[in-house]
Amino acid sequence: MPDQLRLLHLIDGQWREGGGQRFLDLNPALPGQIVAEGLEATEGEVDDAVCAARKSARDWAATPIHERAQVLW
């Protein structure tokens, strides 16, 4: 069985494990095979992520497109 992916949340520039319930992503062709797993974000973690995104939106919008593309790829 291939290694499964560990799901994390990127909040304010830091990768964090969620504090919520366990989340599993299963292979649809092999339903018993877990492809990825992690913990869901709590309401507070979602609030932290939205707050951080709002704070950085202006700087992100001013970043040249080629630099933004490098982050996303």
C-alpha angles and dihedrals in degrees: 000000000000120000114273123235118248110224118219135171122241105218122170092341096310129102110232137180112238123247097217136083124317115272124203129190112201130201105252091213092050106027093188091059116092110215098180139359140181143130123288119243118258122232089259092052091051089050089051091050093049092047092050091047092051091050093051099039096095094049091045091051090052092051112105113257094243090057092048090050091055091055093050096046 
